[in-house]
């Protein structure tokens, strides 16, 4: 970003300066975890419902940060010599004020994109298609929130010629501040859907809120076929002088009228079209065939034409776009450590995001970066790679590998670095052992084909994968946190390999998200987390006597549920000379699985009082029907008994252990009884006991078509010849079977998979490593992606077909299926 003096920043955000009043800043941070080198950093201490940036100022000071925007003056700040404090009333508003001030420096076109879906893909496509013609700045990834927009705008430089930004909202009133920051000259409205509808009284109200982003714009690009959007824009924006420029598949009077031609495309996943634009006829190809891809490509095409590209230039650039996933992917490298793949784009903004993601996933390991030349940045090479080198240094990258002729010429800027002219040269000379011990980020422009590098660095190359959506994970976690008082702690269960989603990776994510406790079933699960560097307190639900010494050695905290167990663990803890070792007491209030009953409390209290080696960290119980409204009376009875037992034990002990009883269903349905801590399990994975639409399943299982076979009536498919063909059919073989966790019970048409938007039934029996599905009449090709569960069919669909619950399906997905962790 542009360098600012401290005095200018203070003026821009109406701040009072305390401490050192002179200095300059060239980087803004809101997250202490992403700061490696504090020189020139201005930290905004944002205050949220559960985290307060002021708590991390002393930590950041030790990392070299000296400039802070604060809304609280604390006594300990006086002990930080040569620091500067800019005091404001609200640090978030101050960050937005700074972004607004910075935005006002630029007169070139600023484009804002909003809508229910498609914002990120349209922004990325516009960036890629316009980059050969002008210097484009755009927001990284899905930075479209109150904070994300501010951070994006601060990256604007005088060298740019156009800026493109997303704006997302979820409730009334949010767009006002986004509009004030962005002040777009051109608007793009992708579509209107049902996302975040719970924050609005009607679709029309949500549409008007989104359209308010463009009240000062010169023009708005939108789809004429979306009646609510076009009608509301005509009523609210046109009278303000905003020119409405539309595309349509139905109305020839639209500025851009498109006719779809489903034949003769250059590739199976592409789609031909013909178009009329201001009296000019032309043809081209869209980079996708589904409705969403057509919608996104059409608005992108209209924008390219409006920004001055000729139809020939626009269609050529559009044809080069790919329907690539807008995400970071975490896989397991051949060295057993995190391998972050972000090879769909390469620019300064997304590099910062990817480096943060690497730091989040590296744990205690060293970090390596494989980076290609950054193409079409609009900056001189010296200025560009000076900024890149600073980011590499700030994120404490231990090993740098540069690929490309321009990067190679900048070699003196990078320490511990190796350079190659192109990807072929890297592949010819690189030895995998050079990255042993490194968590690695692969970040390259598409033209460098870095997918070739990721293939050789991955541990497993199985194309059948279980994808874990970290954005959905964050959303789900925040939803459950919102139901609890800010004082309540949260324990998240990662037992059974985190319900099949990968215990270490999930634990690292949860530690980064600052949950309070983790829960596992057995000592071995806790030990694996400790070996991976997880430092959070870990509760072991089913400790075995043979593991008691191991628990103490690795700071694992046992659940104690019987007098025999309490006696045994007290002896082990005393022998180890422990003092106040944390244990968790389980009460049986109706589950009748394990736990102390009410008659045993006095005996338990006697033992605990006589054993200074132990201290009760918490008391807990398990609700067995919290998800069944018809049995709420039983649940209330459990809670009443729990309170009585906890009061009795606490009265004898003379101190207050944490209390926790609510599971995922309990948090949603009994939030008036939050206690000191709650335990989150299946709810984190996106399943609601209260029918909440804010939750999103985090896991999706995907494979591909390995082979297509054309069969005739009378032919049979699979073992036992149970798949009888009654008509000419096309059968697809998919490399996943019951050994992978796709149960045999889903054979013979019970299960269905999604291929190119169509649900296709299984045929014949499920094999150990493969299954077959009927794709007759479906536009299917070998290599096409297959969804076993995800958006369609859902995990709930699969569970219903199996007459079971999502827990069982998820936790039995075989470990030979790679887990991929993705973040938009």
Helices and strands as residue ranges (DSSP letters): E 4-5, H 6-12, E 16-19, E 24-25, E 27-29, G 32-34, E 41-44, G 53-56, H 57-62, E 67-70, G 75-79, E 84-87, H 91-103, E 109-114, H 119-130, E 136-138, H 146-153, E 162-166, H 175-182, E 186-189, G 197-199, H 203-211, G 212-214, E 219-223, H 227-236, G 238-240, E 243-248, E 256-261, E 271-277, E 280-286, H 291-306, H 311-320, E 328-332, E 338-342, H 348-362, E 366-372, H 381-394, E 399-403, H 405-409, G 411-413, E 417-420, H 423-429, G 432-435, E 438-443, G 446-448, H 451-457, E 465-469, H 470-482, E 489-493, H 495-499, H 503-512, E 517-520, H 523-531, E 537-540, G 545-547, H 548-553, E 556-560, H 563-575, E 581-587, G 598-600, H 601-609, E 614-621, G 629-631, H 632-653, E 658-660, H 664-669, E 677-680, G 682-685, E 699-711, E 716-717, G 719-721, E 723-724, E 729-734, G 738-740, G 744-746, E 752-755, E 758-761, E 771-774, E 785-789, H 795-802, H 806-811, E 818-823
